Amino acid sequence: MSERDPSEHGALPRVKGRLPFAEPGAKRPSMKQSALLVYGVITFGLIALAVYMAVFERLPLMSPWVLAPAIGSLWFVLRLFMIWGSRG
């Protein structure tokens, strides 16, 4: 078998570089700030709900009504730290 030039068969030419919209996080700091805001509000709301259920409703700390929002807020705090630590 003989080697043939790929351009003979109608192959597309190779493009060097990336398209501007193909770069992850290209010129989009507002998305990072809005994600921080959304996760921050959710975290604050879940912490407030857990504290309300424990203090004002006098439910035990191991009650699902207290434990579920507390665990959820910990998850969102983790997400906040992951976003803050990202290089984007």
Secondary structure, DSSP 8 states (H G I E B T S, - for coil): -----GGGGT------S--GGGSTTTT-HHHHHHHHHHHHHHHHHHHHHHHHHHHTS---TTSHHHHHHHHHHHHHHHHHHHHHH---
